[in-house]
Amino acid sequence: MRQPRSALLGVLLLAVAAAPVSAAPPTAADVARAEHQRIVAYWTADRLATAKPRDFTRTGAGFVPAANGKPAGGSKNVAGASWTKGGKILHASGKVFFTMHGARYTCSGSVANDGRASYSLVLTAGHCAYDEGANPPAFATNWIFIPEYDTAPGGQDCSASLLGCWTADALVVHNGYATAGGFNTQATVHDFAFAVVGAGGKSRTAQLDSTVGSFAVSTNPLPVNSKLYAFGYPAAGKYSGTDLTYCAGPVFEDPYNARRTWGMTCDMTGGSSGGPWLSNFTESTGAGVLSSLNSYTYSGIRAMHGPKFNDNTQAVYAAADSATSNTIVGQ
């Protein structure tokens, strides 16, 4: 017996309703938001508080981790004082946290100018973005930046920080650093990196540079004896890792590194790596130009050293301004 058409239609509608509905595939923006939230959730207050500085000191046996380095005595230059004048440097610098092969580390960083509306750039040391000595070498993971850490310090998680956190969508380093095989002279010359960060902060939608400001980057050669200001969050010796600290004075070429890198009288310790060196710095506004960064120290010598920004730095900077995934420049 033939069923009425209305009955057949009802059966068909029930079958359609019971059929599984395929969800739309996640977009790139969906993936980025989920990864941002995963990294933010990873960095609990306890993990932030127990992250170790990733810094290097050169000894007679070569470069060794400097987490337990001790500061030396005073100097007529500013060799490691608390920054109390506020301004752009307080807002647009901060602490970096990341993992390498399961270990948690901390460094310093600063916000650089960029050319995209949907991303911002953070300048830090190469060794705060890439593990050149691992087998195999690898980029850092769970990379996060907390700006203006000084204003709300204490190992707090992102929700308790002043402005929130921004996470890296991409890390960009130079091949000269990535192929160094360990922290050595080749690594010191190329010890710079840029992190590409998307929207974040307390609202999860804020752009970093529009929230805290940013600094221009110069790769022009510096004259010897140029006065620069170095900033960071040292966490070893007399330092707590919660206070924005600075050094100021003329730069010199490192005589023990074939004059291929800069030096400055400074006693900042582990945790300050990646912190910015600013030329043309104005203390009243905290503004200047990114011209090097904290890279390494020597045992028994009261000085910080940093790479000479050059064409390789410019190439990494330019690549970061369009990167959406981890990139090694110059391969």
C-alpha positions in Angstrom: 0.0 0.0 0.0 1.3 3.4 -1.0 2.0 5.8 1.9 0.7 9.3 1.7 3.2 11.8 0.5 2.9 13.7 3.8 4.0 10.6 5.7 7.0 10.1 3.3 7.9 13.8 3.8 7.8 13.4 7.6 10.1 10.3 7.4 12.5 12.2 5.2 12.6 15.2 7.6 13.3 12.9 10.6 16.2 11.3 8.7 17.7 14.7 7.9 17.3 15.8 11.5 19.0 12.7 12.7 21.9 13.0 10.3 25.1 14.4 11.9 25.9 18.0 11.1 29.5 18.6 10.0 31.1 21.5 11.8 32.9 24.1 9.8 36.7 23.6 9.9 38.4 26.0 12.2 39.9 29.1 10.6 43.4 30.3 11.1 42.1 32.9 13.5 40.3 30.2 15.5 43.6 28.2 15.8 45.6 31.3 16.8 43.1 32.2 19.6 43.0 28.6 20.9 46.8 28.5 21.0 47.0 31.9 22.7 44.6 30.6 25.4 46.6 27.4 25.8 49.8 29.2 26.4 48.2 31.7 28.8 46.8 28.8 30.8 50.1 27.0 30.8 51.8 29.9 32.6 50.4 29.6 36.1 51.8 31.8 38.8 53.9 29.0 40.1 55.4 28.3 36.7 56.2 32.0 36.2 57.8 32.2 39.6 60.0 29.2 39.1 61.2 29.9 35.5 65.1 30.2 35.4 67.1 32.9 33.6 68.6 31.8 30.3 71.8 33.8 30.2 75.4 33.1 29.4 78.7 34.0 31.0 82.1 33.4 29.3 84.7 31.7 31.5 88.0 30.2 30.8 86.1 27.0 29.9 83.9 28.8 27.4 80.3 30.1 27.8 78.3 28.6 30.7 74.8 29.3 31.9 74.8 32.5 34.1 71.7 31.9 36.2 73.8 32.1 39.4 76.0 34.9 38.3 76.9 37.5 41.0 77.1 41.3 40.3 80.4 43.1 40.8 81.0 46.4 42.5 80.1 50.0 41.7 81.1 52.3 38.9 81.1 56.0 37.9 78.7 54.9 35.2 75.2 53.6 35.9 76.0 50.0 36.2 72.7 48.6 37.4 70.1 50.8 39.0 66.3 50.7 39.4 64.5 52.7 36.6 62.1 55.0 38.4 61.3 57.6 35.7 58.6 55.7 33.9 57.9 56.7 30.3 57.8 54.5 27.2 60.6 52.2 28.3 58.6 51.1 31.4 55.5 50.4 29.2 57.1 48.9 26.1 59.6 46.6 27.8 58.9 43.5 29.9 59.6 39.9 30.8 59.7 37.0 28.4 58.9 33.4 29.5 59.3 30.3 27.4 60.1 26.6 27.5 63.0 24.7 25.9 63.0 20.9 26.0 60.6 20.9 29.0 62.5 23.4 31.1 61.0 26.8 31.9 63.1 30.0 31.3 62.8 33.8 31.6 64.4 36.7 29.7 63.6 40.3 28.9 62.3 42.0 25.7 60.9 45.2 24.2 58.3 46.1 21.6 59.6 47.1 18.1 57.8 49.1 15.4 56.1 47.0 12.8 54.1 47.4 9.6 51.0 45.3 10.2 47.8 46.2 12.0 47.1 42.6 13.2 50.5 41.8 14.7 53.2 43.3 16.9 56.9 42.5 17.2 59.0 41.9 20.4 62.8 42.1 20.2 64.7 39.7 22.4 67.9 37.7 22.3 68.3 34.8 19.9 69.0 32.5 22.9 65.6 33.5 24.3 63.9 32.2 21.1 66.0 29.3 19.8 68.0 26.5 21.5 71.0 26.4 19.3 72.8 23.8 21.4 70.1 21.2 21.5 70.1 18.0 19.5 68.3 18.7 17.3 68.2 22.6 17.6 64.7 23.9 18.1 62.6 27.0 18.6 61.3 27.8 22.1 57.7 26.9 22.9 55.0 28.4 25.1 56.6 31.8 24.4 54.9 34.7 26.2 55.6 38.4 26.8 54.4 40.4 29.9 54.9 44.2 29.4 55.4 46.6 32.2 56.1 43.8 34.6 57.6 46.2 37.1 54.2 47.8 37.9 52.6 44.5 38.9 55.4 42.1 39.7 55.6 39.0 41.9 55.2 35.9 39.7 51.5 36.6 39.0 49.7 34.9 36.2 48.4 36.8 33.2 45.1 37.7 34.8 46.9 39.4 37.7 49.5 41.2 35.6 48.9 44.9 34.8 48.0 44.6 31.1 47.8 40.8 30.5 50.0 38.7 28.2 50.8 38.4 24.5 51.9 35.0 23.0 54.2 34.3 20.0 52.6 33.2 16.8 56.1 33.0 15.3 59.7 33.3 16.3 62.3 34.6 13.8 66.1 34.1 14.1 69.1 34.2 11.8 70.7 31.1 10.3 74.0 32.3 11.8 72.5 31.8 15.2 70.6 28.6 14.4 73.7 26.8 13.1 76.1 28.0 15.8 76.0 24.6 17.5 76.1 26.1 21.0 76.5 29.6 22.5 79.9 30.7 21.1 81.3 33.6 19.1 79.2 32.8 16.1 76.1 32.8 18.3 77.0 36.2 20.0 77.3 37.9 16.7 73.8 36.8 15.7 72.1 36.8 19.1 68.9 38.7 18.2 65.4 37.5 17.5 61.9 38.9 17.0 58.7 37.3 18.2 55.5 37.9 16.2 52.6 38.3 18.6 48.9 38.5 17.7 46.1 40.0 19.7 46.2 39.5 23.5 46.1 41.4 26.7 43.3 41.4 29.3 40.7 41.8 26.5 42.4 39.1 24.3 41.8 41.4 21.4 44.3 44.2 22.1 47.3 44.8 19.9 50.5 45.1 21.9 52.1 48.1 20.2 48.9 50.2 20.4 48.6 49.3 24.1 52.2 50.1 25.2 53.9 51.8 22.3 56.9 50.6 20.4 60.5 51.6 19.4 62.2 52.1 16.1 65.0 49.7 15.2 68.3 51.0 13.8 70.8 48.8 12.1 73.2 51.6 11.3 76.7 51.3 12.7 77.2 52.9 16.1 80.3 55.0 16.7 82.5 53.7 19.5 81.9 55.5 22.8 78.2 56.2 21.8 76.2 56.5 25.0 73.5 53.8 25.2 71.0 52.8 27.9 70.5 49.1 28.6 67.4 47.8 30.3 66.2 44.4 31.6 64.9 42.4 34.5 67.9 40.7 36.1 67.0 38.0 38.5 70.3 36.7 40.0 72.6 38.0 42.6 71.2 41.1 44.3 68.4 41.4 41.8 64.8 40.1 42.2 63.7 39.8 38.6 60.7 42.1 39.3 62.3 45.5 39.0 63.1 47.2 35.6 66.8 47.9 35.9 69.2 49.9 33.7 72.8 50.7 32.9 74.0 53.7 31.0 77.4 54.6 29.5 79.6 54.6 26.4 79.9 51.4 24.4 83.2 49.7 23.5 84.1 46.9 21.1 84.6 43.6 23.0 88.4 43.0 22.8 88.0 39.3 23.7 85.5 38.7 20.9 87.5 40.1 18.0 85.7 43.4 18.5 82.7 41.9 16.8 80.2 42.8 19.6 79.6 45.7 21.9 80.3 46.1 25.6 79.0 48.4 28.3 79.9 48.8 31.9 77.0 47.0 33.7 76.4 44.5 36.4 73.0 43.2 35.4 72.7 39.4 35.9 70.7 36.4 34.7 67.2 37.3 33.4 68.3 40.5 31.7 69.1 38.8 28.4 67.2 40.2 25.5 66.6 43.5 27.2 67.0 46.5 24.9 69.9 48.8 24.4 68.6 52.2 23.3 70.5 55.0 21.5 69.3 58.6 21.3 67.6 57.9 24.7 65.7 60.7 26.5 65.3 60.0 30.2 62.3 62.3 30.6 60.2 60.4 28.1 61.8 57.0 28.2 62.0 57.0 24.4 64.9 55.9 22.2 66.0 53.7 19.3 66.7 49.9 19.6 70.4 49.5 18.7 71.5 46.3 20.5 70.5 44.1 23.4 71.7 42.3 26.5 73.5 39.1 25.3 76.3 37.8 27.5 78.8 38.6 30.2 82.3 37.6 31.3 83.2 36.0 34.6 85.0 38.7 36.7 84.4 41.6 34.3 81.7 44.1 35.2 80.2 44.6 31.7 77.3 43.5 29.6 77.8 42.7 25.9 75.5 42.8 22.9 75.5 42.1 19.2 76.2 44.8 16.6 73.0 45.4 14.7 73.7 45.1 11.0 72.3 43.8 7.7 71.6 40.4 9.2 69.6 42.0 12.0 67.7 44.0 9.3 66.9 40.8 7.4 65.5 39.1 10.5 63.5 42.2 11.3 62.1 42.4 7.8 61.2 38.7 7.8 59.5 39.0 11.1 57.3 41.8 9.8 55.6 39.4 7.4 56.1 36.0 9.2 53.2 33.9 10.5 55.3 30.8 11.5 58.7 30.1 12.9 61.4 31.3 10.5 65.1 30.9 10.1 66.5 33.7 7.9 69.3 33.0 5.5 69.0 29.3 5.2 
